[in-house]
Every structure is written in structure tokens, then in C-alpha cells.
Amino acid sequence: MSRKKNFFAGPSVLPMEVLQELQAQLLDYNDNGLSMIEASHRGQPFEDMYNECLSLVKELLKIPDNYAVFFLGGGASLQFSMIPMNFLRPGSVADYIKSGSWANKAVSDAKKVGDVNIYYDGSVNNYTSLPDVATVKPSSNSSYMYLCSNETIGGIEWQEWPDTKDVPLIADISSDLLSRPIPVEKFAMLYGGVQKNLGPAGATLIILREDMLEKQNKNLTAYLDYAQHVKSGGLYNTPPVFSIWGVKLVLEWIKKNGGAHGMAKRATLKSNLIYDVIDGSGGYFKSPVDPAYRSKMNIVFRLETEELEQKFLAETKAAGMVGLKGHRSVGGLRASLYNALPIDDVQALADVMKEFQRVNG
Ligand SMILES: *Cc1c(COP(=O)(O)O)cnc(C)c1O
């Protein structure tokens, strides 16, 4: 079997060892005589696996004890509505940093729930930059401030975090989850879909400071109420079992490969391989984003014409590479370099880029 070099933005590449382990254990999980995905989520095999998974999340992200950690369904997208429904209190505003496609979707849902203050509007620079953290101050009547740590489509990533003092800071970390250490204690809530960096699609990781529940809106229906999930240890209803199992195996792989620091090193090394080609191309490959906020996970780049971009895609395809087309909303090219993508695959892409310029430039 020849595996593709997988640059998809999500769902995305998983470590080979994890796929092999899922395959080996699919029919008979740890000699239980049945599969993990056939077992009750109230039974011992699931509970053991689930608890190990949660303790790995806590260990690898260094999550303090006053945070609840659990998984929900509905994708990261469901959080766009749950966050304002739970935390945007009547008579206050929520400050949103409108930094690109994903933050903008969160804004649009929050506006249907309550008053939103667009603290920063990236549309002025076509979502290629972010605000200077030192200047970021939430409104005086703010329920929370919201940001997206890595804009998967636009290819920009926060490098430092604003200090919002007493105002809870909430972040969507879907596409850079565990690609670097993050100071959890600066945030009231972090969340992310697991399908970019942590496992098969299905689960959304929620990390919630427990005091947030004290200020929460009441009268929410059960599933939409964070308190309900915290009270039930994340098992209010059937969790996405297969996804969580995959996450547990990916977390073991991350731990073995140096944890959050190890992933950050890999991400720097891999993204430098591509940014160096772009920067050394004399403008042949163009990165549209502010160099201060370049994403290490999703590298967006362009060629002079769409014809050249089509040709480039055809050549990468012939070289066994998939997923390099930019998001349909913005066009261009994009290489997603998530944790599990091997360094050799990134080197291969860098080589194809240089060769493409040599022949067509
Ligand atoms: C992919 C992505 C989402 C949406 O995730 P779903 O699980 O498909 O709802 C949200 N935010 C960011 C930053 C993403 O990359």
C-alpha cells in the first residue's frame, strides 16, 4: 500500500501507529470478546479507556484541577451557539475578535443570542493579521472575550495571549490543539474539534473552568447546558466513542513524541521548511498573511495565476500529495501540517515547490 502525503485541513492525517492499533483492536478490544465500538459507554472497558484519555489530556495540556474536561458531539460548530447561550448574560456584551472564517461564524451565531461587540474586525486587512495583544482590553460590561487561536482557512495564528483580567477569555483551538503548549490558566474555556490534530472526527474537546457555571444562564435545555455535562462527567448522553478511542491513542503517540513541547518543535521545523521556500522564491510563491502571525498548522500561499495553481495541484497530485487546494471560500493553495504529518512529507512538498519554480518560473 502506498499512503498519500496528506495535507488535508480536516479530517486529516493520523499517526500510522494509531491506525494500526485501531485496526488490530477493532474486533476484540483488550480480549474483552467485543469491540470498543460495540461496548456500552457505561461499562468497564469504555470507562477505563475514557478515564485514561481524560488524564492524558490533563497531563499533556497541564490543565489545573479547577477545570472540567469532557467531550461533546456537534462539532466545534455547536460551541458557536452553546457559548453565548450559556455565558452571554442579558444586559452585557460579548467581545469577539473577528479574525477570519471560523471566528466570523462564532460571531454570527452569538449575534442571534445577545449583544456582541466586535472588538477587532479583520475585514480591514482581509483577515491577514491579528491585534497586538498588549492593546486588547475587553469592554467594561463584557461577559467574555472570544478568539480563535488559529484560523484554519486564513492561515493566521495567535502567538501570545491577551490579558483580559477578570473577563473570561474563551478560545476555539480546533486547529492548533496540542501543536504547542498553551497557558490554560489564562482561559476560562478552551475547546476544539478533535479532527484536525487529535483524532477521528466526532468529538469536540471542552476544557471549562468550573466557576463559569456560577455565572451561567439558566433554563437551557439539557444538552445545551454545560452544567449538565460537567455534573455527568461528560457522560450525560452517549459520547462519540470511536472518536474518543482514537483521541486516546493519538494522545499516547503525542506523549511518546515529546508532548506539547515536542509537537511545537515539530511544527516549527515543518512550517519553516515551507515558509523558507516561499520566502526564498523571490515572490514566485506568495504568502498573503502578516509574517508576525503566520500559522504553523495551515500555510496559505498563492501563485501568480490560477492556471499555475491548477498546474501545481496536478503536479503535487502526481507526486502522491492530497489536500493542497485552498478552502473553497478563498481559493489559492493551502498546506495543513498537523501533528501527525511526517516531516519527510513536508520536505517532499518543499522539494516539489522548488522544482515547480525551477521549471515554470
Ligand atoms: C474545523 C474548525 C471548526 C469547525 O469544526 P466542526 O467540528 O466541523 O464543527 C471550528 N473552528 C476551527 C478553528 C476549525 O478549524
Ligand as a Chemical Component Dictionary entry (heavy atoms), coordinates in Angstrom:
data_LIG
# 
_chem_comp.id                   LIG 
_chem_comp.type                 NON-POLYMER 
_chem_comp.pdbx_formal_charge   0 
_chem_comp.three_letter_code    LIG 
# 
loop_
_chem_comp_atom.comp_id 
_chem_comp_atom.atom_id 
_chem_comp_atom.alt_atom_id 
_chem_comp_atom.type_symbol 
_chem_comp_atom.charge 
_chem_comp_atom.model_Cartn_x 
_chem_comp_atom.model_Cartn_y 
_chem_comp_atom.model_Cartn_z 
_chem_comp_atom.pdbx_ordinal 
LIG C1 C1 C 0 -12.685 22.931 11.604 1  
LIG C2 C2 C 0 -12.890 24.075 12.514 2  
LIG C3 C3 C 0 -14.132 24.342 13.113 3  
LIG C4 C4 C 0 -15.378 23.552 12.802 4  
LIG O1 O1 O 0 -15.324 22.290 13.286 5  
LIG P1 P1 P 0 -16.550 21.282 13.132 6  
LIG O2 O2 O 0 -16.132 20.197 14.058 7  
LIG O3 O3 O 0 -16.606 20.884 11.699 8  
LIG O4 O4 O 0 -17.785 21.970 13.564 9  
LIG C5 C5 C 0 -14.207 25.399 14.001 10 
LIG N1 N1 N 0 -13.148 26.157 14.268 11 
LIG C6 C6 C 0 -11.952 25.942 13.710 12 
LIG C7 C7 C 0 -10.794 26.819 14.058 13 
LIG C8 C8 C 0 -11.784 24.893 12.811 14 
LIG O5 O5 O 0 -10.580 24.673 12.250 15 
# 
loop_
_chem_comp_bond.comp_id 
_chem_comp_bond.atom_id_1 
_chem_comp_bond.atom_id_2 
_chem_comp_bond.value_order 
_chem_comp_bond.pdbx_ordinal 
LIG C1 C2 SING 1  
LIG C2 C3 SING 2  
LIG C2 C8 DOUB 3  
LIG C3 C4 SING 4  
LIG C3 C5 DOUB 5  
LIG C4 O1 SING 6  
LIG O1 P1 SING 7  
LIG P1 O2 DOUB 8  
LIG P1 O3 SING 9  
LIG P1 O4 SING 10 
LIG C5 N1 SING 11 
LIG N1 C6 DOUB 12 
LIG C6 C7 SING 13 
LIG C6 C8 SING 14 
LIG C8 O5 SING 15 
# 
